[in-house]
Amino acid sequence: MELRSRAMQMRLLDKVRLRENKLMWQLVNVLSPVLLILGGGLLFLLLRRRRYSVPHLDD
């Protein structure tokens, strides 16, 4: 069992890149769940409209 005795080295994150990309990652983390839920709701709505629509009779 060598894994128990092995020490793991945690790498530090680059502070400059963190500062530069902070807003982008905040927006991704906030907007992606909202967009996924809206997209799923829209897909569900379109599928229900297609499935339960009344066929039109042309005279």
Stockholm file with secondary structure:
# STOCKHOLM 1.0

chainA/1-59         MELRSRAMQMRLLDKVRLRENKLMWQLVNVLSPVLLILGGGLLFLLLRRRRYSVPHLDD
#=GR chainA/1-59 SS CCTTTCCCCCCCCCHHHHHHHHHHHHHHHHHHHHHHHHHHHHHHHHHHHHHHCCCCCCC
#=GC SS_cons        CCTTTCCCCCCCCCHHHHHHHHHHHHHHHHHHHHHHHHHHHHHHHHHHHHHHCCCCCCC
//
